[in-house]
Amino acid sequence: MAGRRPNVCVVTKRVKYQSLSVEQHMSCARANVWPHLLSIVKAGPGLGAALSIEEPWRLSYQLDLEQLPLTFGQGTFLVRDDGDECHVAWGIVFDPAPVDAAPAMELCRQMQSALASLATLVES
């Protein structure tokens, strides 16, 4: 029939993001931890530009995709105030395609070590 368009099927790739997280309790006030978290972000391998800073409890940033072979990645630090103490949670959301998640797993191990060292530093 003239004027009829053929049926078109569009297939889109569904992104399946992955996530990793690390948590660390700190035996000091949130105000003592916040400056150190900023230092970790500035010095950390693969940690890129800040997306959102809500001092002193939340910091979101873009992962540096030139240093990490990932398609997409964002990270967030959250600092929960528990009076004289605080709780730090760090997490990343990433898309490892077309590579594997090994770089993100390594970043998670590095962050776990950094937060444990930070706990020792601020508690002494």
Secondary structure in CASP SS format (residue, H / E / C, confidence):
PFRMAT SS
TARGET T0000
AUTHOR 0000-0000-0000
METHOD secondary structure of the structure
MODEL  1
M C 1.00
A C 1.00
G C 1.00
R C 1.00
R C 1.00
P C 1.00
N C 1.00
V C 1.00
C C 1.00
V C 1.00
V C 1.00
T C 1.00
K C 1.00
R C 1.00
V C 1.00
K C 1.00
Y C 1.00
Q E 1.00
S E 1.00
L E 1.00
S E 1.00
V E 1.00
E E 1.00
Q E 1.00
H E 1.00
M E 1.00
S C 1.00
C C 1.00
A C 1.00
R H 1.00
A H 1.00
N H 1.00
V H 1.00
W H 1.00
P H 1.00
H H 1.00
L H 1.00
L H 1.00
S H 1.00
I H 1.00
V H 1.00
K H 1.00
A H 1.00
G C 1.00
P C 1.00
G C 1.00
L E 1.00
G E 1.00
A E 1.00
A E 1.00
L E 1.00
S E 1.00
I E 1.00
E E 1.00
E C 1.00
P C 1.00
W C 1.00
R E 1.00
L E 1.00
S E 1.00
Y E 1.00
Q E 1.00
L E 1.00
D C 1.00
L C 1.00
E C 1.00
Q C 1.00
L C 1.00
P C 1.00
L C 1.00
T C 1.00
F E 1.00
G E 1.00
Q E 1.00
G E 1.00
T E 1.00
F E 1.00
L E 1.00
V E 1.00
R E 1.00
D E 1.00
D E 1.00
G C 1.00
D C 1.00
E E 1.00
C E 1.00
H E 1.00
V E 1.00
A E 1.00
W E 1.00
G E 1.00
I E 1.00
V E 1.00
F E 1.00
D E 1.00
P C 1.00
A C 1.00
P C 1.00
V C 1.00
D C 1.00
A C 1.00
A H 1.00
P H 1.00
A H 1.00
M H 1.00
E H 1.00
L H 1.00
C H 1.00
R H 1.00
Q H 1.00
M H 1.00
Q H 1.00
S H 1.00
A H 1.00
L H 1.00
A H 1.00
S H 1.00
L H 1.00
A H 1.00
T H 1.00
L H 1.00
V H 1.00
E H 1.00
S C 1.00
END
